[in-house]
């Protein structure tokens, strides 16, 4: 990515919401909450988080970027044109508050605390009920944990209560931890009635990581969701891990010792699942691994749906 001259980049810090709105990007795309993506038009995969006041955004399909990239992609202009447009107006846009960024140490501390407050999944608890109902398993992998009362906070910072939750550690190829994936549930093992029942905690960068639902083996599968991975493991007879979403599936890196990879992609109507699965397959084949891609026949379905 090209670097903006320091004066433009520095002067724009804290001004990005105003800059982007002035240059024609609708205010609805400048909120720190999940919603439609102005780049790919996905319905609920984008948010404008403006980290360090640099106009940053994240989309589970388009990836992450800063204010310069957002302006380029939405308006269809070059980097140099974007910089010129910003230079023209930056002095007229007031500086807003820049939220402090949490340190990695503080994030890790919270991750450890949440994990320490969880327990092994037991027969009949909400996590067991959820997975048994969803994919029919009776024995839950030890890498999945049950938290009896986990706080839920929405995108506006409002606390909506505490709920039972399924926890899953996201780990790098070397086995070190990156973050925790949460699935909020009810006491009877259905998804909780919250805006986003599935969320990833703030932690380390997630690229290359996955939820390990088994030990490393020479033949290993990878899917998007945890439930999809468990269902695919039953169907294809090899252990599967979960990347948790399409973006992380595409960037997943298998650990040492893996020789054959099965990719269980989702059959999204948007072809997002196909694209991620085949992009990963292409990269792994180039690295010399044997690769198979499996996509359900029915549009809008994943392998957990096919198991029902």
Secondary structure, DSSP 8 states (H G I E B T S, - for coil): -----HHHHHHHTTTHHHHHHHTT--GGGSSSS-B--TTT--SS-EEE--GGGS--EEETTTEEE-HHHHHHHHHT--HHHHHHHHHHHGGGS----------HHHHHHHHHHHHHT-EE--TTSHHHHHHHHHH--SS--TTEEEEEEEEEE-TTS-EEEEEEEEEEEEE-TTS-EEEEEEEEE-TTSSB-SSS-SEEE-S-S--TT-EE-SS---SEEEEESSHHHHHHHHHHHSS-EEE-SSHHHHHH----TT--EEEEEE-B-TTSHHHHHHHHHHHHHHHTT-EEEEEE-SSTTB-HHHHT-
